[in-house]
Amino acid sequence: MLADDHTILVAAFRKLLEPHFEVVGTVSDGRALLEMAPQLKPDVIIVDIGMPLMNGLEAASRLKELIPAVKLIFLTMNEDPDLSVEAIRRGASGYLLKSSAASELIRAIQMSLKAKSYITPKIARGMQRAFINNPGPRARAKTLTPRQREVVQLLAEGKSMKEVADVLNVTPRTVAFHKYRIMEVLSLKTTADLIQFAIKSRILVT
């Protein structure tokens, strides 16, 4: 299964993989991935980190609870080794860059199906340093509930209270309550502070 919000790339990945594997479905955001994956029951999910509505890291954490056996391979443009470390911590079997060779992706899938991991050499060197770095805002993000992290990402994407409420199927008043609690817990004063926190804590990933 493929999860990426870049339609042209998804089509290219599908064409690359179909001679070797069955592609059971594609989605373009993290919430759709959470909805469709339990129905399609893929063995492997190729997922981008920076996706709308819910980022790939958050979706991956929830998927490992819903489908513990699924193999997750992150394929992203982001070369930040901190993100690769976070992906592995959340149960990823592989981490590649979109600039990696096509053969790497096929190899990563094959290795994941054998219960092995694959990290692209382009990012592996920086991972050791990232493991011992100060987690900073990411540690604070763990104090939020899953629903609060969803609200943070949606607000940081520029959505209004009503738009967030529509996505989450709740009332705008409920969203306002979540935002108030989030700002209180994190000691934030403005929406700009919230957006900055979302970026630094990797809740909003570009």
N, C-alpha and C positions, 0 to 999 in steps of 0.2 A: 504494500500500500504506500502511496506517495502523498505527502502533506507539504505543500508549498504554495505561497500566494502569487508566484510568478508563473502565469499560464504557459508562456513559451518554454520556460525551463522544464515544467512538468511534462510537456509534450516531448521534449528532447530526452528526458530521463526515461520516459515510458518506451520510446523507440529504442533506446540503448538497452533496456533491461528485458524487453519482451522476448527476444530470442533465447534468453537464459532462464527467465522466471515468469510466472503468471502474475500480472499486475491486477489485483482484484478491485482496486478503486483509487480515486484521487480526491483530495479535499484541499481547500485553500485557506482555512483558518483553524485555530486550535479547538474551538468549540465544536466545529463540524467533525474534527478528528475524534473527539471524545464520543460523539454521537454515533459515528459510522463504524469505528474500529470494532466495538464489541459485537456488532451485527455481522461484519465481514470476516472477523476472526483471522486476520493475516498472521503469518509466521514472523514477518519482518515489516517494520514501518520505517521508511526513509522520511525524516522530518526536518524541516528548517527550524531555526530558533526564532527568528524574527517574523512572527505571523500576527495578523490582526485578531482582535477579540480575546485571544488567549495565546500567550507565547508558547513556543515548542517545549521549553523546559517545564513549565507548569502543566501542560497537557501530558508530557511524558510521565511526570510523577503520578498523575491520576490514572494513566493507562496501566502502569505497573501494578496498581492496586486492583484494577478491573480485569486485566489480562496478564497475570504474573509471568506467563511463559513467553510473551511477545518479546521479540528482539528489536531494539530501537537503535537506529543509526542516524546520527545527526549529520546533515549536509548543509553547510552554511557559508556565507561570504565573510563572516566575522572571524578574524584571526586572533582574537583575544584569548590567551591560554586560560584565563580565569573561567571563561565560559566552557571550555572543554573539560576542565576539572569539575565544574558544576554538573555538566552533562553526565560524566562518569559516576558522580555521586548519586545521581538520580536514576541510575540503572542502565545507562547507555552501553551498547555493545560495540559501538563504533563512532568515530568522529572524523569527518572529512571536510575539506574546503571545496567550494564550487570550482576552484582553480585546480583541484586535484585531477589526476589522469582518470579517464573513464574506467580503466582496468582496476584502479584502486577501489572504486565503488563495487564492482562485481566481486572483487576479492573480499571486501569487508562483509558483504552479504554472505558469501560462502563460509567465511570464518565464523560469523555470528550463528549460523545454522549448526555449526560444530561446537557451540558454546564457548567460542574464543572471542577475544576482543581485537579490534583493529583501530589504531590511531594513526592518522596520516603523519609521515615524518616531518611535514611542513610545520606542524604544531607541537609535536612531541617534546621538542627541546625545551620549550617554555613552560611545560606543564609542571615540572619538578619545582621550579621557583613559585609557580602559582599555588601549589599545595601548601606552602608555608607562609604565603602572604597574609597580611591582616585582612579578614573578610569585610570589615567596615559595615557599610549599609546593608550588605547581604545578610549579615547576622540579625540586624534589626528587622529585615523583611520576614524572617522566620517567626516573629512574634505576631504576625498577622494571620488571620484565618484564610482558607482558600477563597472564600467569597470576598473577603476584603482585598485580596490580591487581584481578583478579577475586577473589582471596582476601581482599584488604583490604575490598572492597565487601561481600562476603558476611558477613564477621565483623562489620563495622560495622553491618550490618542486624540483628545480634543472633543470627545462626545459630551453632549449636554446631559443633565440629570435625567431628562425624559428619554433620551436615546439610550443611556445606560440601563434605565428601567425596562425599556422595550427589549433589549438584548437579554437581560437576566430574568425577564418575565416577573418583575416585582413593581411596586409603586415608586414614583419619584420620591415620595416621603421616606421610603425604606432606603433608597440610595443616599439621600441626604443624611440619614442617621448613620449609615456606614461611613460616609465621608467624615462626619463629625468625629466618630470614634477613632478613625484612622489618624486624623490630624492630631487628636488628643494623645493617642498612644505613641506617635512618632515625634510629638512636640513640633509640629509644623504649623505655620501661620497662614500661608497663602497657597493658592493653586499652583503658582510657579514653584514653590518649595516642593509640592507634591510631585510635580512633573520631574524635577531634578532628582528627587528620591527614587522615582520609578526607573530612571535611566541608570543611576549609580548602583541600584540594587538588582539590576538586570530583570526587572519586571517588565519594563518597556525596552525591547531589544530592536535596534535598527539594523 
